[in-house]
Amino acid sequence: MDLTLTPQEESFRAAAREWLEAHAPAKPLPSLDTKDGFEAHRAWEHELHAGGWAVVSWPEEYGGKSASLVEWLLFEEEYYRVGAPRRVGQNGIFLLAPTIFEFGSQEQQKRILPRMANGDDIWSQAWSEPGAGSDLAAIRSTATKVDGGWVLNGQKTWSTRAVFADWAFGLFRSDPEAPRHSGLTYYLFPLSAKGVTVRPIRQLDGEAGFAEVFCDDVFVPDQDVLGVPGSGWKVAMSTTGSERGLTLRSPGRFLAAADRLAALARRQGSSVDPTLRADVAQAWIDAEAYRLYTFGTVGRMLEGASVGAESSLNKLYWSELDIDITQTALRLLGPRGVLGADAPDAEGQWLADFLFALAGPIYAGTNEIQRNVVAERVLKLPKGA
Ligand SMILES: Cc1cc2nc3c(=O)[nH]c(=O)nc-3n(C[C@H](O)[C@H](O)[C@H](O)COP(=O)(O)OP(=O)(O)OC[C@H]3O[C@@H](n4cnc5c(N)ncnc54)[C@H](O)[C@@H]3O)c2cc1C
């Protein structure tokens, strides 16, 4: 792939940079796992949208700029470079929206996407259950057909942002007689619906980044089924393709972190142990390699290829890279690494970033499962016993 940017791509990048530098909050917003922080991040989504930068790759009629994949990657690089806030709408914008573009009816696209783009509706993913994580097809929550819609029952867990979010996209068993993968349907439902109980799960840091979602006779109208009833597995695999592949964790996030890591090492000067210096360089090289690999993927997609099982390779790479970068920063910082981000002598929020990075090999499908996918579907190795 020719990595020279076209004049149009260069000017797109410059416009994004100019807007973000003028508008990104100078100070970090409060944590988005608190009520105030969540709303502050929602207000940022409104601002991004008003500026035309919330969903750059979407068509203009839904609030986007019809940006190409390359332009989207450039926007992401600029976004992380200025240290703009985390995207509270990410599960909707990066996971659900590509699935709605692929499987949603025109009516659903028109009704759902604009409110998602401007931050009026923040979405959470309600798939995992206490007995269905890696083995997602083991879902036991049910959907029963009634006049004009469906009635949902059951328990979901680990639903990120569900404590304060507005809507959820969930997988439920709609046909208990069908084989496991063909008896599932994909539903969209408001978390304020009658019969929905959201129970926050507090983490070690005291904040509730997740929730359990209980459904007791929750009515969902037919218009809020995404895709054909019974085809929920196929629709869900489109969402996981986005989650593991291109959209959830773009290279910009890691390039910015690797640059901050290199800057931290530079500030420490020649006192840094040579092996640690080598690890800093390696982390920076790995982030750059992820960028080049992603441009390669985009190049193949522009020629009509789809990402498929290779998205598992991607997920393995970014989740392990995130740990390498943040762990190397903590090693550089030594005892200072445990200082909270607001402590007088602190150097950013490396500890919080490291703790979150540790979740990377678990969410979006665990890395053990991704290695199984790579072994069987990319390398075509025989299935394990
Ligand atoms: C930060 C974070 C955010 C999340 N957000 C959401 C969300 O928004 N919505 C949602 O629905 N879920 C969410 N999850 C849940 C996540 O999808 C599950 O934790 C994940 O799929 C693993 O499922 P589990 O926790 O039930 O573990 P299990 O499936 O019980 O796995 C336990 C261990 O066994 C290993 N294992 C299981 N099966 C195999 C196998 N066949 N071969 C090899 N090893 C295996 C796993 O890799 C893991 O190490 C989130 C999780 C995290 C950490």
The ligand as a Gaussian input file, in Angstrom:
#p B3LYP/6-31G(d) Opt

LIG

0 1
 C      -13.514000      -4.469000      30.882000
 C      -14.589000      -5.433000      30.469000
 C      -15.709000      -4.938000      29.832000
 C      -16.733000      -5.828000      29.451000
 N      -17.848000      -5.287000      28.877000
 C      -18.864000      -6.107000      28.545000
 C      -20.073000      -5.561000      28.000000
 O      -20.198000      -4.347000      27.842000
 N      -21.065000      -6.400000      27.694000
 C      -20.978000      -7.747000      27.863000
 O      -21.912000      -8.451000      27.514000
 N      -19.843000      -8.320000      28.405000
 C      -18.811000      -7.514000      28.756000
 N      -17.668000      -8.044000      29.318000
 C      -17.629000      -9.486000      29.601000
 C      -16.687000     -10.243000      28.683000
 O      -17.255000     -10.369000      27.409000
 C      -16.443000     -11.629000      29.322000
 O      -15.769000     -11.411000      30.554000
 C      -15.604000     -12.516000      28.431000
 O      -16.296000     -12.886000      27.276000
 C      -15.185000     -13.811000      29.177000
 O      -16.284000     -14.446000      29.721000
 P      -16.293000     -14.871000      31.272000
 O      -15.906000     -13.692000      32.082000
 O      -17.617000     -15.510000      31.545000
 O      -15.128000     -15.927000      31.427000
 P      -15.171000     -17.459000      31.026000
 O      -15.788000     -17.628000      29.682000
 O      -15.786000     -18.228000      32.155000
 O      -13.639000     -17.817000      30.911000
 C      -12.802000     -18.022000      32.054000
 C      -11.415000     -18.359000      31.559000
 O      -11.435000     -19.605000      30.812000
 C      -10.867000     -19.401000      29.517000
 N      -11.600000     -20.221000      28.536000
 C      -12.939000     -20.358000      28.419000
 N      -13.232000     -21.167000      27.370000
 C      -12.051000     -21.531000      26.808000
 C      -11.691000     -22.342000      25.685000
 N      -12.613000     -22.932000      24.919000
 N      -10.369000     -22.486000      25.392000
 C       -9.415000     -21.877000      26.147000
 N       -9.704000     -21.091000      27.238000
 C      -10.996000     -20.928000      27.556000
 C      -11.078000     -17.923000      29.224000
 O      -10.153000     -17.468000      28.257000
 C      -10.843000     -17.302000      30.603000
 O       -9.462000     -17.162000      30.839000
 C      -16.623000      -7.216000      29.710000
 C      -15.477000      -7.703000      30.362000
 C      -14.477000      -6.827000      30.753000
 C      -13.284000      -7.377000      31.447000

